Amino acid sequence: MIPRDFIQTLLGRVDIVDTIERYVPLKKTGANFVARCPFHSEKSPSFSVNPAKQFYYCFGCGATGSALGFIMEYTGASFVDAVEELAQQVGLEVPHEQNSPAIAARVEAQGELAGPMRQATDYYRAQLKGSETAIAYLKQRGLTGAIAARFGLGYAPEAWRNLSAVFPDYDAPRLVEAGLVIQGEEGKRYDRFRGRVMFPILDSRGEVIGFGGRVIGPGEPKYLNSPETPLFEKGRELYGLTQARRAIRDGQRVVVVEGYMDVVALAQAGVEYAVATLGTATTAVHVQKLLRMADSVIFSFDGDKAGRNAAHRALDIALPHLVDGKQVSFLFLPEGEDPDSYVRTQGKEAFEQLLSQATPLSEYLLESLTVGVDMTRAEGRAQFLKGAKAALDQISAPALSLLLRTRIGALARVERQDVDSLMGVAPTQATRNPVARAPRAAPSSLSARLMACVLHEPSLVANHGFPHYPTVMPDERALQAVTAYIHHAETPVNLAAIVEHFRGQPEENFIQEALRREFPGIESSPTEQLATLYAEGLQRLNALTHDRTVDALLADARSRPLTDEEMQLLQQLTSSRAGPRKV
């Protein structure tokens, strides 16, 4: 857990222009900086960086965020990793609210291991250039020197202690901790990787954190991976992501394969948006990272039993992280084929044709639920519905859940409303909360406009107040939460700080919506004009929510006795006039 106040301090120290220019060249235009958007393909620049607000916005695709958000979206890094990277840029040490001694020890170990990993990488690459056997093997697999250089491929010779030539202190503990050396019986040491083509594994910053070694010729295991170390967690990393990042962003799709050689062979053929899991099953971190980077994620597995099992695991992991508007699909190659062999014999176009025919997750889920089930019998359909409920309980994407329930009802031969009842989806109905009984209106342009005002000029809250009447409208609740945060913040906050404070919270979507909506003049308006717009709008909003609550309570009073709490609220509201709360 990273304290929220540290995030605000960090964003106050970071210059978003410097951060983004590490990845994207920017050009100064007036008070802002512009570039071609790194998140979608375009010919003219629509990506704008505002140094005053420490915020970026794309007028083409609507991408928005702070320096922290940019690193997460551009590199696929987790929140914690992005914080660590920004902190390193400005020389801050990241505090943690829990397990600080263990985390501090881990960070210290990471710093000590980074150097040896770079030295080992350089050694393996140099050895590849001098190994006719390894070069012949890579040529046989259809790889060129250029692709080998792009992925930093190397070679670990057969001898047992090659790295002793690289590290004079071969007995140093850090070599074992880095996974480069194994300490065997009686304290004897030897290199972990021998007689293998070496595939460096990079983190989001392009630093080597581990290796995969592919044996040349007979031998087991065929692939040998670095062990878990302070630098390397298999469940968090994906092979080839650093090299594939640009192609993934440009095409908004990524294909997940099973092996290092699959990734390299696909890149050699021009399919540059492939990544691989690192000798482990797909994890939630993998899915979240890829869905942040691309609209379409395609899992490509062998068509054998092992491939099917891997697909089922990926399906189960993906369900809780599905997002409406994003697509997850599954591709099963013909028996005996893997992406490496298929693309070498059939070529890029044939492989991409297969990708276009991949089975959508929804279809694969329904197919899986009906395997071995007799759908002609009531008992079989009941078994199907039981499995469907377990799957739907994990899906939070509302549109996908709705469409799946419709399909499930058709397959089970029951009405959709009966499926909803069985799945525990309650029909929309009024509750005893008088505010909740108010009719649901379309998202309020007024609250969105007020949200845009305070996002661009947070000082408006201190000078003109914030909404304070109860409401069930999600956008109005979000406005209340944001303005209350601004009011109670110990130090003045800017747009970047607000966005990061509400990252992952229910208010985040409404903040992003307000930033994307076009309100002519708000962003460029002088503070005085914004103040007038905000004060007038706030007065209207408070009057609206005041009257809405009074109307709901009076309507209830005509049909039933009000509770003591409701009566007290009604008396308070009818004796007051709606107006902004001064602070």
C-alpha positions as CSV (number, residue, x, y, z in Angstrom):
1,M,0.0,0.0,0.0
2,I,1.4,3.3,-1.1
3,P,0.1,6.3,0.9
4,R,-2.1,8.6,-1.1
5,D,-0.3,11.7,0.2
6,F,2.9,10.4,-1.3
7,I,1.2,10.1,-4.7
8,Q,0.3,13.8,-4.5
9,T,3.9,14.7,-3.5
10,L,5.2,12.6,-6.3
11,L,3.0,14.3,-8.9
12,G,4.0,17.6,-7.5
13,R,7.7,16.8,-8.2
14,V,7.3,15.2,-11.6
15,D,7.2,17.2,-14.9
16,I,4.8,15.4,-17.2
17,V,6.5,16.8,-20.2
18,D,9.9,15.3,-19.2
19,T,8.1,12.0,-18.4
20,I,6.3,11.7,-21.7
21,E,9.3,12.8,-23.8
22,R,11.1,9.7,-22.6
23,Y,8.7,7.7,-24.8
24,V,7.2,10.2,-27.3
25,P,8.8,13.2,-29.0
26,L,6.8,16.4,-28.1
27,K,6.7,19.7,-29.9
28,K,5.9,23.0,-28.1
29,T,2.8,24.8,-29.5
30,G,1.8,27.9,-27.4
31,A,1.5,26.9,-23.8
32,N,1.1,23.2,-24.5
33,F,3.1,20.4,-26.2
34,V,1.7,18.2,-28.9
35,A,2.6,14.9,-30.6
36,R,1.0,12.2,-32.7
37,C,-1.0,10.1,-30.2
38,P,0.9,7.0,-29.0
39,F,-2.5,5.3,-28.2
40,H,-4.0,5.3,-31.7
41,S,-2.8,5.6,-35.3
42,E,-3.1,9.1,-36.8
43,K,-1.4,11.3,-39.4
44,S,-1.6,14.7,-37.7
45,P,-0.9,15.4,-34.0
46,S,-4.0,15.5,-31.7
47,F,-2.2,14.5,-28.5
48,S,-1.7,17.5,-26.2
49,V,0.3,17.8,-23.0
50,N,-0.6,20.7,-20.6
51,P,2.4,21.4,-18.3
52,A,0.4,23.8,-16.1
53,K,-2.2,21.1,-15.2
54,Q,0.3,18.3,-15.5
55,F,-2.1,16.4,-17.7
56,Y,-2.4,15.0,-21.2
57,Y,-5.4,14.7,-23.5
58,C,-5.9,13.3,-27.0
59,F,-8.6,15.0,-29.1
60,G,-8.7,12.0,-31.4
61,C,-9.2,9.0,-29.1
62,G,-10.0,10.7,-25.8
63,A,-7.0,9.3,-23.9
64,T,-6.4,11.3,-20.8
65,G,-4.3,11.1,-17.7
66,S,-1.4,12.2,-15.5
67,A,2.3,11.3,-15.8
68,L,1.5,8.2,-13.7
69,G,-1.4,7.2,-15.9
70,F,0.7,7.7,-19.0
71,I,3.4,5.2,-17.8
72,M,0.7,2.7,-16.9
73,E,-1.1,3.0,-20.3
74,Y,2.0,3.3,-22.5
75,T,4.1,0.6,-20.9
76,G,1.5,-1.7,-19.4
77,A,3.1,-1.3,-16.0
78,S,1.1,-1.8,-12.8
79,F,0.2,1.1,-10.5
80,V,3.0,0.2,-8.1
81,D,5.6,-0.2,-10.8
82,A,4.6,3.1,-12.4
83,V,5.0,4.9,-9.0
84,E,8.4,3.3,-8.5
85,E,9.5,4.4,-12.0
86,L,8.4,8.0,-11.5
87,A,9.9,8.1,-8.0
88,Q,13.2,7.0,-9.4
89,Q,13.1,9.8,-12.0
90,V,12.8,12.4,-9.3
91,G,14.9,10.8,-6.6
92,L,12.2,9.9,-4.1
93,E,12.0,6.8,-2.1
94,V,8.5,5.2,-2.1
95,P,7.1,4.6,1.4
96,H,4.8,1.7,2.0
97,E,2.1,1.5,4.6
98,Q,2.5,-2.2,5.1
99,N,5.5,-4.6,5.2
100,S,7.9,-1.8,4.8
101,P,11.0,-3.7,6.0
102,A,10.4,-6.5,3.6
103,I,9.7,-4.1,0.7
104,A,12.7,-2.0,1.5
105,A,14.9,-5.2,1.5
106,R,13.4,-6.2,-1.9
107,V,14.1,-2.8,-3.4
108,E,17.7,-2.9,-2.1
109,A,18.1,-6.4,-3.6
110,Q,16.7,-5.2,-7.0
111,G,19.3,-2.5,-7.2
112,E,22.1,-4.9,-6.4
113,L,21.0,-7.5,-9.0
114,A,20.4,-5.2,-11.9
115,G,24.1,-4.8,-12.7
116,P,24.9,-8.6,-12.8
117,M,22.0,-9.2,-15.1
118,R,23.2,-6.6,-17.6
119,Q,26.7,-8.1,-17.5
120,A,25.4,-11.6,-18.1
121,T,23.3,-10.3,-21.0
122,D,26.3,-8.7,-22.6
123,Y,28.3,-11.9,-22.2
124,Y,25.6,-14.2,-23.7
125,R,25.2,-11.9,-26.7
126,A,28.9,-11.9,-27.3
127,Q,29.0,-15.7,-27.1
128,L,26.3,-16.0,-29.7
129,K,28.4,-14.1,-32.3
130,G,31.2,-16.6,-31.9
131,S,29.1,-19.8,-31.9
132,E,28.6,-21.4,-35.3
133,T,26.3,-24.0,-33.7
134,A,24.0,-21.5,-32.2
135,I,24.0,-19.3,-35.3
136,A,23.2,-22.3,-37.5
137,Y,20.3,-23.3,-35.1
138,L,18.7,-19.8,-35.3
139,K,19.1,-19.7,-39.1
140,Q,17.4,-23.1,-39.3
141,R,14.5,-21.6,-37.4
142,G,14.3,-18.9,-40.0
143,L,15.7,-16.1,-37.8
144,T,17.9,-13.3,-39.1
145,G,20.7,-11.4,-37.3
146,A,18.5,-8.4,-37.2
147,I,15.7,-10.1,-35.3
148,A,18.2,-11.7,-32.9
149,A,19.6,-8.3,-32.2
150,R,16.2,-6.8,-31.6
151,F,15.4,-9.4,-29.0
152,G,18.9,-9.4,-27.6
153,L,19.3,-13.2,-28.1
154,G,22.5,-14.8,-26.8
155,Y,24.1,-18.1,-26.2
156,A,25.3,-19.9,-23.0
157,P,28.2,-22.3,-23.9
158,E,28.3,-25.9,-22.7
159,A,30.9,-25.4,-19.9
160,W,29.8,-25.4,-16.3
161,R,31.4,-22.2,-15.0
162,N,31.4,-19.8,-18.0
163,L,30.3,-16.8,-15.9
164,S,33.4,-17.1,-13.8
165,A,35.1,-15.2,-16.6
166,V,32.5,-12.4,-16.2
167,F,32.3,-12.3,-12.4
168,P,35.7,-12.6,-10.7
169,D,33.9,-13.1,-7.4
170,Y,32.0,-16.1,-8.7
171,D,31.1,-17.0,-5.1
172,A,29.2,-13.8,-4.5
173,P,25.7,-14.4,-3.0
174,R,24.1,-12.1,-5.5
175,L,24.8,-14.4,-8.4
176,V,22.7,-17.1,-6.8
177,E,20.0,-14.6,-5.8
178,A,19.8,-13.4,-9.5
179,G,19.3,-16.9,-10.7
180,L,22.5,-16.9,-12.8
181,V,24.3,-19.5,-10.7
182,I,23.2,-22.6,-8.8
183,Q,24.8,-23.7,-5.5
184,G,24.8,-27.4,-5.4
185,E,25.8,-30.1,-2.9
186,E,28.8,-29.3,-0.7
187,G,28.7,-25.7,-1.8
188,K,29.8,-26.3,-5.3
189,R,28.6,-23.7,-7.8
190,Y,27.8,-23.9,-11.5
191,D,26.0,-21.8,-14.2
192,R,22.3,-22.3,-14.4
193,F,22.2,-21.9,-18.2
194,R,24.5,-24.1,-20.3
195,G,24.3,-25.1,-24.0
196,R,21.2,-22.9,-24.6
197,V,20.1,-20.1,-26.8
198,M,19.3,-17.3,-24.3
199,F,16.2,-15.1,-24.5
200,P,16.5,-12.0,-22.2
201,I,13.3,-11.1,-20.4
202,L,12.7,-7.3,-20.0
203,D,10.6,-5.3,-17.6
204,S,8.6,-2.2,-18.6
205,R,11.7,0.0,-18.5
206,G,13.6,-2.3,-20.8
207,E,15.9,-3.7,-18.1
208,V,16.8,-7.4,-18.1
209,I,15.2,-9.1,-15.2
210,G,15.5,-12.8,-16.2
211,F,16.2,-15.3,-18.9
212,G,14.7,-18.1,-20.8
213,G,17.1,-20.7,-22.2
214,R,16.2,-23.0,-25.2
215,V,18.3,-26.1,-25.4
216,I,20.0,-26.8,-28.8
217,G,19.5,-30.4,-29.8
218,P,18.3,-33.1,-27.4
219,G,18.0,-32.4,-23.7
220,E,15.6,-31.7,-21.0
221,P,14.0,-29.4,-20.1
222,K,13.6,-27.9,-23.6
223,Y,13.1,-24.5,-22.0
224,L,14.7,-23.4,-18.8
225,N,13.6,-20.2,-17.1
226,S,15.1,-18.0,-14.4
227,P,13.7,-18.7,-11.0
228,E,11.7,-16.2,-9.0
229,T,14.0,-13.4,-7.8
230,P,13.6,-9.9,-6.3
231,L,13.7,-8.7,-10.0
232,F,11.6,-11.4,-11.6
233,E,8.1,-12.6,-10.9
234,K,6.8,-14.9,-13.6
235,G,3.2,-14.1,-12.9
236,R,3.7,-10.4,-13.6
237,E,5.8,-10.3,-16.7
238,L,5.3,-11.2,-20.4
239,Y,8.1,-12.0,-22.8
240,G,8.4,-9.7,-25.7
241,L,6.1,-7.0,-24.4
242,T,8.8,-4.3,-24.6
243,Q,9.5,-5.1,-28.3
244,A,5.8,-5.5,-29.1
245,R,4.5,-2.3,-27.3
246,R,4.4,0.0,-30.3
247,A,2.8,-2.6,-32.6
248,I,0.2,-3.4,-29.9
249,R,-0.6,0.3,-29.6
250,D,-0.9,0.9,-33.3
251,G,-3.0,-2.1,-34.0
252,Q,-4.9,-2.2,-30.7
253,R,-4.5,-5.9,-30.5
254,V,-2.2,-8.4,-28.9
255,V,-1.8,-12.2,-29.4
256,V,-0.6,-14.2,-26.4
257,V,1.4,-17.4,-27.2
258,E,3.1,-20.0,-25.2
259,G,6.8,-19.9,-26.1
260,Y,9.7,-17.5,-26.6
261,M,10.4,-18.8,-30.0
262,D,6.8,-18.3,-31.0
263,V,7.1,-14.6,-30.2
264,V,10.4,-14.2,-32.1
265,A,9.3,-16.2,-35.1
266,L,6.1,-14.2,-35.4
267,A,8.0,-10.9,-35.2
268,Q,10.4,-12.2,-37.9
269,A,7.3,-12.8,-40.1
270,G,5.9,-9.3,-39.4
271,V,3.5,-10.2,-36.7
272,E,5.0,-7.8,-34.1
273,Y,2.3,-7.7,-31.5
274,A,2.9,-11.1,-29.9
275,V,3.9,-11.8,-26.3
276,A,4.3,-15.0,-24.3
277,T,3.7,-16.1,-20.7
278,L,6.8,-17.2,-18.9
279,G,6.4,-20.9,-18.3
280,T,3.3,-20.3,-16.2
281,A,-0.4,-20.1,-16.7
282,T,-2.1,-16.8,-17.6
283,T,-2.5,-14.6,-14.5
284,A,-4.8,-11.7,-13.6
285,V,-1.9,-9.3,-13.8
286,H,-1.3,-10.4,-17.4
287,V,-4.9,-9.9,-18.4
288,Q,-5.2,-6.5,-16.7
289,K,-1.9,-5.3,-18.2
290,L,-2.9,-6.3,-21.8
291,L,-6.4,-5.0,-21.6
292,R,-5.0,-1.6,-20.6
293,M,-2.9,-1.6,-23.7
294,A,-5.1,-3.1,-26.4
295,D,-8.8,-3.4,-27.3
296,S,-8.4,-7.0,-28.5
297,V,-6.5,-9.8,-26.7
298,I,-6.2,-13.1,-28.5
299,F,-4.9,-16.2,-26.7
300,S,-3.3,-18.6,-29.2
301,F,-2.9,-22.1,-27.9
302,D,-2.0,-25.5,-29.4
303,G,-5.0,-27.6,-30.3
304,D,-3.9,-30.5,-28.1
305,K,-5.2,-31.3,-24.6
306,A,-2.6,-29.1,-22.9
307,G,-3.5,-26.2,-25.1
308,R,-7.2,-26.6,-24.2
309,N,-6.4,-26.8,-20.5
310,A,-4.4,-23.6,-20.8
311,A,-7.3,-21.9,-22.6
312,H,-9.7,-22.9,-19.8
313,R,-7.4,-21.4,-17.2
314,A,-7.1,-18.2,-19.3
315,L,-10.8,-18.0,-19.6
316,D,-11.4,-18.4,-15.8
317,I,-8.7,-15.7,-15.1
318,A,-10.1,-13.3,-17.7
319,L,-13.8,-13.3,-16.6
320,P,-13.5,-10.9,-13.6
321,H,-11.5,-8.4,-15.6
322,L,-13.6,-8.1,-18.8
323,V,-14.5,-4.6,-19.8
324,D,-17.3,-3.6,-22.2
325,G,-15.7,-2.4,-25.4
326,K,-12.7,-4.8,-25.1
327,Q,-12.5,-8.2,-26.8
328,V,-10.9,-11.4,-25.6
329,S,-10.7,-14.3,-28.0
330,F,-9.2,-17.8,-28.3
331,L,-7.4,-19.3,-31.3
332,F,-6.6,-23.0,-31.5
333,L,-4.1,-24.0,-34.1
334,P,-4.3,-27.2,-36.1
335,E,-3.1,-30.4,-34.4
336,G,0.7,-30.5,-34.4
337,E,1.2,-26.8,-35.1
338,D,2.3,-23.9,-33.0
339,P,2.6,-20.3,-34.0
340,D,6.3,-20.7,-34.8
341,S,5.8,-23.6,-37.2
342,Y,2.6,-22.2,-38.7
343,V,3.9,-18.8,-39.5
344,R,7.2,-20.2,-41.0
345,T,5.3,-22.6,-43.4
346,Q,2.1,-20.5,-44.1
347,G,3.3,-16.9,-43.7
348,K,2.0,-13.8,-42.0
349,E,-1.3,-13.4,-44.0
350,A,-2.4,-17.0,-43.2
351,F,-1.7,-16.6,-39.5
352,E,-3.5,-13.2,-39.3
353,Q,-6.4,-14.8,-41.2
354,L,-6.6,-17.4,-38.4
355,L,-6.5,-14.6,-35.8
356,S,-9.5,-12.9,-37.5
357,Q,-11.5,-16.1,-37.1
358,A,-10.6,-16.5,-33.4
359,T,-13.5,-17.6,-31.1
360,P,-14.8,-14.7,-29.0
361,L,-14.7,-15.4,-25.3
362,S,-18.5,-15.4,-25.0
363,E,-18.8,-18.1,-27.6
364,Y,-16.0,-20.1,-26.1
365,L,-17.5,-19.8,-22.6
366,L,-20.9,-21.1,-23.9
367,E,-19.2,-23.9,-25.8
368,S,-17.3,-24.9,-22.6
369,L,-20.5,-24.9,-20.5
370,T,-22.2,-27.3,-22.9
371,V,-19.4,-29.8,-23.3
372,G,-20.7,-33.2,-22.1
373,V,-24.1,-31.7,-21.3
374,D,-27.3,-33.1,-22.8
375,M,-29.1,-29.9,-23.7
376,T,-32.2,-31.9,-24.9
377,R,-33.1,-32.9,-21.3
378,A,-34.2,-30.6,-18.5
379,E,-31.5,-32.1,-16.2
380,G,-28.8,-31.2,-18.7
381,R,-30.1,-27.6,-19.1
382,A,-30.2,-27.3,-15.3
383,Q,-26.6,-28.4,-15.2
384,F,-25.8,-25.8,-17.9
385,L,-27.5,-23.0,-16.0
386,K,-25.6,-23.9,-12.8
387,G,-22.3,-23.6,-14.6
388,A,-23.5,-20.4,-16.3
389,K,-24.4,-18.8,-13.0
390,A,-20.9,-19.5,-11.6
391,A,-19.3,-17.8,-14.7
392,L,-21.7,-14.8,-14.7
393,D,-21.0,-14.2,-11.0
394,Q,-17.5,-13.3,-12.0
395,I,-18.4,-10.9,-14.9
396,S,-18.8,-7.3,-14.0
397,A,-19.0,-5.9,-17.5
398,P,-22.7,-4.9,-17.6
399,A,-23.4,-5.0,-21.4
400,L,-21.6,-8.4,-21.8
401,S,-23.4,-9.8,-18.8
402,L,-26.7,-8.7,-20.3
403,L,-26.0,-10.2,-23.7
404,L,-24.8,-13.5,-22.2
405,R,-27.9,-13.8,-20.1
406,T,-30.0,-13.5,-23.2
407,R,-28.0,-16.2,-25.0
408,I,-28.1,-18.4,-21.9
409,G,-31.8,-18.1,-21.8
410,A,-32.2,-19.1,-25.4
411,L,-29.9,-22.1,-25.0
412,A,-31.7,-23.3,-21.8
413,R,-35.2,-22.5,-23.4
414,V,-36.2,-20.1,-20.6
415,E,-37.1,-16.5,-20.6
416,R,-34.5,-13.9,-20.0
417,Q,-36.2,-12.5,-16.9
418,D,-36.2,-16.1,-15.4
419,V,-32.4,-16.3,-16.1
420,D,-32.0,-12.9,-14.3
421,S,-34.0,-14.2,-11.3
422,L,-31.9,-17.5,-11.2
423,M,-28.7,-15.5,-11.5
424,G,-29.6,-13.2,-8.7
425,V,-30.0,-10.1,-11.0
426,A,-32.7,-8.1,-9.3
427,P,-35.1,-6.2,-11.5
428,T,-34.9,-2.4,-11.4
429,Q,-37.3,-1.3,-8.7
430,A,-37.7,1.6,-6.2
431,T,-36.4,1.2,-2.7
432,R,-37.6,2.8,0.6
433,N,-35.0,5.5,0.3
434,P,-37.0,8.5,-0.8
435,V,-34.1,9.8,-2.8
436,A,-33.5,6.5,-4.6
437,R,-37.2,6.6,-5.7
438,A,-36.6,9.6,-7.9
439,P,-36.7,8.7,-11.6
440,R,-33.3,8.1,-13.2
441,A,-32.5,10.9,-15.6
442,A,-30.0,10.9,-18.4
443,P,-26.5,11.9,-17.3
444,S,-26.7,15.5,-16.3
445,S,-24.9,17.9,-18.6
446,L,-25.0,20.4,-15.7
447,S,-23.1,18.2,-13.3
448,A,-20.7,17.2,-16.0
449,R,-20.1,20.9,-16.8
450,L,-19.5,21.7,-13.2
451,M,-17.1,18.7,-12.9
452,A,-15.2,20.1,-15.9
453,C,-15.0,23.5,-14.2
454,V,-13.5,22.2,-11.0
455,L,-11.2,19.8,-12.8
456,H,-9.7,22.7,-14.7
457,E,-9.8,25.2,-11.8
458,P,-10.0,23.4,-8.4
459,S,-9.8,26.7,-6.5
460,L,-13.5,27.3,-7.4
461,V,-14.5,24.9,-4.6
462,A,-12.8,27.0,-1.9
463,N,-14.3,30.2,-3.3
464,H,-17.8,29.2,-4.2
465,G,-18.7,26.0,-2.3
466,F,-19.8,22.6,-3.4
467,P,-23.1,20.6,-3.8
468,H,-24.6,19.3,-0.6
469,Y,-28.1,17.9,-1.2
470,P,-28.6,14.1,-1.3
471,T,-28.8,12.6,-4.8
472,V,-28.8,9.2,-6.5
473,M,-27.6,10.4,-9.8
474,P,-24.1,8.8,-10.3
475,D,-22.7,11.9,-12.0
476,E,-23.9,14.2,-9.2
477,R,-22.5,11.8,-6.5
478,A,-19.2,11.9,-8.3
479,L,-19.2,15.7,-8.4
480,Q,-19.9,15.7,-4.7
481,A,-17.1,13.3,-4.0
482,V,-14.6,15.3,-6.1
483,T,-15.5,18.7,-4.7
484,A,-15.4,17.3,-1.1
485,Y,-11.9,15.9,-1.8
486,I,-10.7,19.3,-3.1
487,H,-12.2,21.0,-0.1
488,H,-10.6,18.7,2.5
489,A,-7.2,18.4,0.8
490,E,-4.4,19.6,3.1
491,T,-2.6,21.3,0.2
492,P,-4.0,22.7,-3.1
493,V,-4.5,20.0,-5.7
494,N,-4.3,20.1,-9.5
495,L,-6.0,18.1,-12.2
496,A,-3.4,15.3,-12.2
497,A,-3.7,14.9,-8.4
498,I,-7.5,14.6,-8.6
499,V,-7.4,12.0,-11.4
500,E,-4.9,9.9,-9.5
501,H,-6.8,10.2,-6.2
502,F,-9.9,8.7,-7.8
503,R,-8.1,6.1,-9.9
504,G,-10.0,2.8,-9.5
505,Q,-12.9,4.5,-7.7
506,P,-16.5,4.7,-8.9
507,E,-16.0,8.4,-9.6
508,E,-13.2,7.7,-12.1
509,N,-15.5,7.1,-15.1
510,F,-17.4,10.4,-14.6
511,I,-14.2,12.3,-14.2
512,Q,-12.9,10.9,-17.5
513,E,-16.3,11.6,-19.1
514,A,-16.2,15.2,-18.0
515,L,-12.7,15.6,-19.5
516,R,-13.7,14.1,-22.8
517,R,-17.0,16.1,-23.3
518,E,-16.7,19.3,-25.3
519,F,-17.7,22.3,-23.2
520,P,-16.7,25.3,-25.5
521,G,-14.6,27.8,-23.6
522,I,-14.1,26.0,-20.3
523,E,-10.5,25.0,-20.8
524,S,-9.5,28.4,-22.2
525,S,-11.8,30.6,-20.0
526,P,-10.3,33.1,-17.6
527,T,-10.8,32.2,-13.9
528,E,-13.4,34.9,-13.5
529,Q,-15.6,33.5,-16.3
530,L,-15.2,30.0,-14.9
531,A,-16.2,31.3,-11.4
532,T,-19.4,32.8,-12.8
533,L,-20.2,29.6,-14.7
534,Y,-19.5,27.4,-11.7
535,A,-21.4,29.5,-9.1
536,E,-24.5,29.8,-11.3
537,G,-24.5,26.1,-12.2
538,L,-24.0,25.1,-8.6
539,Q,-27.0,27.1,-7.5
540,R,-29.1,25.5,-10.2
541,L,-27.9,22.0,-9.2
542,N,-28.6,22.5,-5.5
543,A,-32.1,23.8,-6.3
544,L,-32.7,20.8,-8.6
545,T,-31.6,18.2,-6.0
546,H,-33.5,20.0,-3.3
547,D,-36.7,20.0,-5.2
548,R,-36.3,16.4,-6.4
549,T,-36.0,15.2,-2.8
550,V,-38.9,17.2,-1.6
551,D,-41.1,15.9,-4.4
552,A,-40.2,12.3,-3.7
553,L,-41.0,12.6,0.0
554,L,-44.3,14.4,-0.7
555,A,-45.3,11.6,-3.2
556,D,-44.4,9.0,-0.6
557,A,-46.5,10.8,2.1
558,R,-49.6,10.5,-0.1
559,S,-49.3,6.7,-0.3
560,R,-47.9,5.7,3.2
561,P,-46.8,7.2,6.5
562,L,-43.3,8.7,6.4
563,T,-40.7,7.4,8.9
564,D,-39.4,9.7,11.6
565,E,-36.2,10.1,9.6
566,E,-38.1,11.0,6.4
567,M,-40.3,13.4,8.2
568,Q,-37.3,15.2,9.8
569,L,-35.6,15.4,6.4
570,L,-38.8,16.8,4.8
571,Q,-39.1,19.5,7.5
572,Q,-35.5,20.5,7.1
573,L,-35.8,20.8,3.3
574,T,-39.1,22.6,3.2
575,S,-37.8,25.2,5.7
576,S,-34.7,25.9,3.7
577,R,-33.8,27.3,0.3
578,A,-31.4,25.5,-2.0
579,G,-28.1,27.3,-2.2
580,P,-24.3,26.5,-2.3
581,R,-22.6,25.6,0.9
582,K,-20.0,28.2,1.7
583,V,-16.6,26.9,2.8
